Structures are given as C-alpha cells and as structure tokens.
Amino acid sequence: MEVLNKDSSLLFATFSPYYKGKRDPKNGNVEPFISFFPKRMKRFVLIDQPHTGSDIVEPVIEDYIDGKLKKKYRLINLFYKPFYLILKSIRSTENDTSILFKIRDIISVVHVGFASKEKFQYFVGLESVNVLAGLILKKMGKVDCVIYYVSDYSPIRYKSRIFNSVYLALDRFCCYHADFIWDVSKAMQKARIEAGLDKLRSAPVIHVPNGLFPEYIKHLPANEIRPFSLVFMGSLGHENGPDLAIEALSAVARKFPKAMLHIIGGGSDLERLKKFVVKKGLLKYVKFYGMIPKDEDMLATLRQFYIALAPYKNIKGSVRFYGDSLKLRAYMASGLPVVTTEVPPLGRELNEFGSAILVKDSAVGLADAIVDLLSNPSKYKKLRFKAIAYGKNNTWDETFKNAFMQMKNPK
C-alpha cells in the first residue's frame, strides 16, 4: 500500500446536518478531511449527504484538484427529482433513520464514482451504507481500496430488534469486505467480536482517533486560570451527566464556598437544568453559557477553568461505551485535568496516562474527586502537566498520517 502522494485520489462519502442550505461545521469529520487531504493529492472528491432534518435533501458534491476546489454542486437531475420530493415530505429530525435516505446515499455514491473518468485510489465511507456503495464501485473497477470509517458504534444501536439486526449485519459485511477499518475508538472491534463478528475474517483495524486543529491546542499560564472553577461542556442530555455535576456541586460548595460550575451547551435540556439548579438552591454557584457556536471561542472559554467534568452515565447499550469523546479531547487541548467516569474508553486511557481521575457515575464519587483535587495542589499540577502533554500532538494531521502509515505497514 503506497502512502499518499501528489498522484493519489480519494473519494469520501459522509453526512452532515444542513441549515439554510449550509453545512453545519460541527458535524465532526468533513472539515478535517478538507483541511488534510486535498493539498496532499491530485484529486479529492467529497460526497456530503444531508441528515434527515436538514433543510435540503440533495447530496452536495465538492471536487478538489491539486488542492483547489474546482467544482461544487448538488446532485440534482430530472431522474432524481421525484425521489427528492418524497424525501422532503418525510424528513423530520436529524436523529431519525429512514430507509429511503439510505437508498439516496447508495445511489449518490455509485452515481458520482461511476461518472468519474478516473479511478479513485481510495474510497473512505463513514457509516456502513456508504461503504456498501464503495464496495459496489470497487466491483465496477472505479475504486482500488475501500476504507470503512466508523465514528459511532453500539451493539444495541436500535430498540427494534429487526433494525438492530440489520445494522449489525451491515457492519459485519463491511468489516469482512472492506480493505481497512478505521475505528475512532479501540473499544469498537472488541464490541463487534462480542456481538458475533468473526475476527479472522475481519479487515485490518486501525485506530483513527478524533483530533483538533493545531491552532486550537493552547493552555493558559497557571496564574490566569480561575481558582475553584469547574466546567462541563457538551450535550446536556442525562446520559452525559450534567445533572450529576450539579448534584456534586452541593458537596463541593460546602467545602469550598468559592466553587463555581460553568456549563457550556445548549439545546432542549438547557431549561431543564436551569430549573434543576434552582431546585437545588445552587443558583449563585452555576453559570450557564448556552451553546458557543465557534470552536475557537468555545476552546478559549474552556482554557480559563481549573477542573473539567465528564460524568458520563453508565447506561446499558450507550454508544459512549464504544466511541471517542470529543469533549475529553477538547479538555486535553485546553490543558484541563479531568474527572470522568469509567464509561468512555478515552477516559480510561487518560487515567492510565495520568491526566484524568476515574469515578463511579454518582454525585458522591464525583464530589469526592473534585474536593480531593481542589485540596491537593501537587496532585493537580501533575494532572495538568499530563493533560497539556496529551493534548499537544492530538491533531488531525497526526491522526491521518498515522492511519496511512499503518495501512502501508499493517500488523
């Protein structure tokens, strides 16, 4: 397997939410791909399929040649228009799964790949349906190497047994027939095997963790950090543990009256949490920021705090057991020691590295760990030093370079 060079070409099929006709930059993987690949190869083509819930349904195609965007368009023609009208009538929320949208994804990938005059050296598909289309293109002689890129996996993904069985079957099929598997978490392949995957038939698995852009990896001098400040950043749903952070604050504030919990995140749970804070009598100890849309602004806000919290709940079947944690990576990039639970695989990795403390998902355990860190400056300094060290090289460039080096020399 050759490493990337100026003669390489790559077709990337993924999905994003679209609002007012524009891609939401927080989708997680498109911007890193666009930043890394086009400038390193002859041709890079992106097929971006709008989530259900977006205000457009037509796939967006971006064609880069020698690092420059040469063509951008929506995949629209007379043949597809009746199909798109049906999709527009059934779209609801971005979390819904619709078979018709999956059919759209397969058709769009095969269409773009087959219409290309040149063969692609690499195909990267996020989600099994896109990889299925990539395998069709390989069979047609339009792709050399198919990569199954997995950012989200759980053996209990759907409540419906039928849907879940289909999901697992598609995942296994892609694992057996792709040339390589890119997993964002090392826990994914183990979970697949426990769910029935034959590891002897599986394609080689490469750990391709999420990263950050280098300009976002910064930390403040110790004298510029707010003492006794705690921060929770991210989605505010129950499974991510913001309620636990608030409950733990009661005990922390009794020991350290200057303690303050800063909550960064928005959505439908924000008002619920505000009411919960009032109910707990903690209004003067909590500050809500809402959603901070720009990553640079969000990370600049994170850097000023003392301890970061990631109290994920231990919920059976949760994807948090198997996925990567962008929250924890943002904390490391900002040089923040972390108190987290045993749920996220990255949390366990950071604990072994020395930049995080693991606790059970309880308010008591969380509060005890926070009080211990606030009471022990030398322990805090060691964790902070390790957090800065971990975050230093956690860039997208390093992630993708390492992935291709491992593809060149698979174990």
C-alpha positions in Angstrom: 0.0 0.0 0.0 1.5 3.3 -1.1 1.4 6.3 1.2 -0.4 9.5 0.0 1.4 11.4 -2.8 0.6 14.0 -5.4 -0.8 11.3 -7.8 -3.2 9.9 -5.2 -7.0 10.3 -5.4 -9.7 9.8 -2.7 -13.5 9.7 -2.8 -15.0 10.5 0.7 -18.7 9.8 1.4 -20.1 11.1 4.6 -23.1 13.0 6.0 -23.8 16.4 7.7 -26.7 18.5 9.0 -27.5 21.4 6.8 -29.3 24.6 7.9 -30.3 27.3 5.5 -28.6 25.4 2.8 -25.2 25.4 4.5 -23.3 22.6 6.2 -23.1 22.8 10.0 -19.3 22.9 10.7 -19.8 20.9 13.9 -20.6 17.7 12.0 -17.2 16.4 13.1 -15.3 15.0 10.1 -15.8 17.0 6.9 -13.7 20.0 7.8 -10.7 17.9 8.9 -10.8 15.9 5.7 -11.0 19.0 3.6 -8.1 20.5 5.6 -5.8 17.5 5.3 -6.4 15.5 2.0 -6.9 17.9 -1.0 -3.4 19.6 -0.6 -1.7 16.2 -0.4 -3.1 14.5 -3.5 -4.1 15.0 -7.1 -7.9 14.7 -6.6 -10.2 14.7 -3.6 -14.0 14.4 -4.0 -16.5 14.8 -1.2 -20.0 13.5 -1.2 -21.8 15.1 1.7 -25.3 13.7 2.3 -27.6 15.9 4.4 -29.0 14.3 7.5 -32.7 13.8 7.8 -34.0 17.0 9.5 -31.8 19.2 7.2 -33.5 21.8 5.0 -32.0 20.2 1.9 -32.0 16.6 0.8 -29.8 16.6 -2.2 -26.2 15.4 -1.7 -23.6 18.1 -2.0 -20.5 17.3 -4.1 -17.2 19.1 -3.8 -14.4 18.3 -6.3 -10.8 19.3 -5.4 -7.9 19.1 -7.9 -4.4 19.9 -6.8 -5.7 21.3 -3.5 -8.2 23.7 -5.1 -12.0 23.5 -5.1 -12.8 23.2 -8.8 -16.5 22.3 -8.7 -19.3 22.3 -6.1 -22.8 21.3 -6.8 -25.9 19.5 -5.6 -26.7 16.2 -7.2 -29.9 17.1 -9.0 -31.3 15.9 -12.3 -34.7 15.0 -13.7 -34.3 11.4 -12.7 -33.8 12.2 -9.0 -36.3 15.0 -8.6 -39.4 12.8 -7.9 -37.3 10.8 -5.3 -36.2 14.0 -3.6 -39.7 15.3 -3.4 -40.6 12.1 -1.4 -37.6 12.7 0.9 -38.6 16.3 1.6 -42.0 15.1 2.6 -40.8 12.6 5.2 -37.8 14.3 6.7 -38.2 15.1 10.4 -35.3 15.2 12.9 -31.6 14.6 12.2 -31.6 11.6 14.6 -34.2 9.7 12.5 -33.2 6.8 10.4 -35.0 6.3 7.1 -34.5 3.6 4.6 -35.3 6.0 1.7 -32.5 8.3 2.8 -30.1 5.3 2.9 -31.1 4.4 -0.6 -30.3 8.0 -1.6 -26.9 7.6 0.0 -26.1 4.4 -2.0 -27.3 5.9 -5.3 -25.4 9.2 -4.9 -22.1 7.4 -4.1 -22.4 5.0 -7.0 -23.5 7.8 -9.3 -20.5 10.1 -8.5 -18.0 7.3 -8.6 -19.2 5.8 -11.8 -19.5 9.2 -13.5 -15.8 9.9 -12.8 -13.5 9.4 -15.7 -10.6 8.4 -13.4 -10.4 5.5 -10.9 -10.0 6.5 -7.3 -7.1 5.1 -5.4 -9.0 5.3 -2.1 -12.6 5.3 -1.0 -13.5 6.3 2.6 -17.0 5.8 3.7 -18.5 7.0 7.0 -21.2 4.5 8.0 -21.8 1.1 6.6 -24.3 2.2 3.9 -21.7 4.4 2.3 -19.1 1.6 2.4 -21.6 -0.7 0.8 -21.7 1.7 -2.1 -17.9 2.0 -2.1 -17.7 -1.8 -2.4 -20.0 -1.7 -5.4 -17.7 0.9 -7.0 -14.7 -1.4 -6.3 -16.5 -4.2 -8.0 -17.1 -1.9 -11.0 -13.4 -1.1 -11.2 -13.8 2.5 -10.1 -12.0 2.2 -6.7 -8.9 0.4 -5.6 -9.0 0.5 -1.7 -12.2 0.7 0.4 -11.9 2.1 4.0 -14.7 1.7 6.5 -14.6 4.7 8.7 -16.6 4.3 11.9 -17.2 7.2 14.3 -20.2 5.7 16.1 -20.9 2.1 17.1 -23.0 0.2 19.6 -24.1 -3.5 19.6 -27.5 -2.2 20.8 -28.0 0.7 18.4 -31.8 0.4 17.8 -34.7 -0.6 20.1 -36.2 -2.5 17.2 -34.6 -6.0 17.1 -35.1 -6.1 13.3 -33.5 -2.7 12.7 -30.6 -3.6 15.1 -30.1 -7.0 13.4 -29.8 -5.3 10.0 -27.5 -2.7 11.4 -25.2 -5.4 12.9 -25.3 -7.4 9.7 -24.3 -4.4 7.5 -21.5 -3.6 9.9 -20.2 -7.2 9.7 -20.5 -7.2 6.0 -18.4 -4.1 5.7 -15.8 -5.4 8.1 -15.5 -8.6 6.1 -15.2 -6.9 2.7 -13.5 -3.5 3.2 -9.7 -3.3 2.8 -9.3 -1.5 6.1 -11.4 -0.4 9.1 -10.8 3.0 10.7 -12.3 3.0 14.2 -12.2 6.2 16.3 -12.1 4.0 19.4 -10.2 0.9 20.3 -13.3 -0.5 22.1 -15.3 -0.9 18.8 -13.7 -4.0 17.4 -13.9 -5.8 20.8 -17.6 -5.0 21.0 -18.1 -6.3 17.4 -16.5 -9.6 18.2 -18.6 -9.9 21.3 -21.7 -9.2 19.1 -20.7 -12.1 16.7 -18.0 -10.8 14.3 -15.5 -13.4 13.2 -12.2 -11.6 13.8 -10.4 -13.9 11.5 -12.5 -12.7 8.6 -12.3 -9.0 9.5 -10.3 -6.4 7.6 -7.3 -4.9 9.5 -8.5 -2.4 12.1 -6.6 0.9 12.5 -7.3 3.2 15.4 -8.0 6.7 13.9 -9.0 8.9 16.9 -10.5 12.3 16.5 -8.2 15.3 16.6 -8.2 19.0 16.7 -6.7 21.8 14.5 -3.3 22.9 16.0 -4.4 26.5 16.4 -7.0 25.3 19.0 -4.4 23.4 21.2 -3.4 26.0 23.7 -3.4 26.4 27.5 -3.2 29.4 29.8 -0.4 30.1 32.4 -1.4 28.8 35.8 -1.8 32.3 37.2 -4.5 33.1 34.6 -6.8 30.2 35.5 -9.8 30.8 37.6 -9.4 29.1 41.0 -12.1 26.8 42.2 -13.8 26.8 38.8 -15.3 23.7 37.3 -16.6 23.3 33.8 -19.0 20.9 32.0 -19.0 21.3 28.2 -21.1 19.5 25.6 -24.5 17.9 25.1 -26.7 18.4 28.2 -28.7 15.2 27.9 -29.0 12.9 31.0 -26.5 10.3 29.5 -23.7 12.9 29.6 -24.1 13.6 33.3 -24.7 17.3 33.7 -27.3 16.5 36.4 -24.5 14.6 38.3 -22.2 17.6 38.0 -24.9 19.9 39.6 -25.7 17.4 42.4 -22.0 17.0 43.2 -21.6 20.8 43.4 -23.7 20.9 46.6 -21.0 18.9 48.5 -18.1 20.8 46.8 -19.6 24.2 47.7 -19.9 23.2 51.3 -16.1 22.6 51.4 -15.1 25.3 49.0 -17.7 28.2 49.1 -15.9 29.9 46.2 -16.5 27.0 43.8 -18.4 27.7 40.6 -19.7 25.4 38.0 -19.6 26.7 34.4 -21.9 24.9 32.0 -21.3 25.2 28.2 -24.0 23.7 26.0 -27.5 24.3 24.6 -30.5 22.5 23.3 -33.7 21.3 24.8 -32.1 20.3 28.1 -30.9 23.7 29.0 -34.1 25.0 30.6 -34.5 21.7 32.4 -31.1 22.1 34.0 -31.7 25.7 34.9 -34.8 24.6 36.8 -32.8 21.8 38.5 -30.2 24.3 39.7 -32.9 26.5 41.2 -34.5 23.4 42.9 -31.1 22.5 44.4 -30.6 26.1 45.7 -27.3 26.4 43.7 -28.2 29.5 41.5 -25.2 31.5 42.8 -22.8 28.6 42.1 -23.7 27.9 38.5 -23.2 29.9 35.3 -24.8 28.9 32.0 -23.2 29.9 28.7 -25.5 28.2 26.3 -24.1 27.0 23.1 -20.9 28.6 21.9 -21.1 28.2 18.1 -17.4 28.8 17.1 -14.9 26.2 18.2 -12.2 28.9 18.8 -14.5 30.8 21.1 -15.5 27.7 23.0 -12.0 26.5 23.5 -10.8 30.0 24.5 -13.6 29.9 27.2 -12.5 26.4 28.3 -8.9 27.3 28.9 -9.7 29.7 31.8 -11.2 27.0 34.1 -9.5 24.8 36.7 -11.1 21.3 36.5 -13.1 19.8 33.7 -16.0 17.3 34.2 -17.2 14.5 32.0 -19.5 12.4 34.3 -21.0 10.1 31.6 -23.8 7.9 32.9 -23.5 4.1 32.9 -26.4 3.2 30.7 -26.7 -0.2 29.1 -26.2 -0.1 25.4 -24.9 3.5 25.4 -22.7 4.4 22.4 -20.5 6.2 25.0 -19.0 2.8 26.0 -17.6 2.3 22.5 -17.0 5.8 20.9 -14.4 8.5 21.1 -15.1 11.6 23.3 -14.6 15.0 21.6 -15.4 16.6 25.0 -12.4 14.9 26.6 -10.1 15.8 23.7 -11.2 19.4 23.9 -10.4 19.4 27.6 -6.9 17.9 26.9 -6.3 20.5 24.2 -7.1 23.2 26.8 -4.7 21.7 29.4 -7.5 20.8 31.9 -7.3 17.9 34.4 -10.4 15.8 34.1 -12.8 14.0 36.4 -14.7 11.5 34.4 -16.4 8.1 34.8 -15.4 4.6 33.7 -17.8 4.8 30.7 -15.8 6.4 27.9 -12.8 4.4 26.6 -10.8 7.6 26.2 -11.4 8.3 29.9 -9.7 5.1 30.9 -6.8 5.9 28.5 -6.4 9.3 30.0 -6.5 7.9 33.5 -3.6 5.5 32.6 -1.8 8.4 31.0 -2.1 10.4 34.2 -4.4 13.3 33.1 -7.8 12.1 34.4 -9.4 10.7 37.5 -11.9 7.9 37.1 -15.0 7.8 39.4 -18.3 5.9 39.5 -21.2 7.7 38.0 -22.5 9.1 41.3 -22.7 12.6 42.7 -20.8 11.4 45.8 -17.9 9.9 43.9 -17.7 12.9 41.6 -17.8 15.4 44.5 -15.1 13.5 46.4 -12.7 13.5 43.5 -13.3 17.3 42.9 -12.7 18.1 46.6 -9.6 15.9 46.6 -8.1 17.8 43.6 -9.0 21.2 45.0 -7.4 20.2 48.3 -4.2 18.8 46.7 -2.3 21.4 44.6 0.6 19.0 43.9 -1.7 16.3 42.6 -3.5 18.9 40.5 -0.2 20.1 38.9 0.7 16.6 37.9 -2.6 16.0 36.2 -2.4 19.4 34.5 1.1 18.7 33.2 -0.1 15.4 31.8 -3.2 17.0 30.2 -1.0 19.5 28.4 1.3 16.8 27.2 -1.5 14.6 25.9 -3.2 17.4 24.0 0.0 18.7 22.4 0.1 16.3 19.5 -3.6 15.4 19.3 -4.1 16.9 15.8 -6.0 15.7 12.8 -2.8 15.8 10.7 -1.1 13.3 13.1 -4.3 11.1 13.1 -4.5 10.8 9.3 -0.7 10.5 8.8 -0.6 7.6 11.3 -3.6 5.9 9.7 -1.9 5.8 6.3 1.4 4.7 7.7 -0.4 1.8 9.4 -2.1 1.0 6.1 1.3 0.9 4.4 2.6 -1.5 7.1 -0.4 -3.3 8.5 0.2 -5.6 11.5 
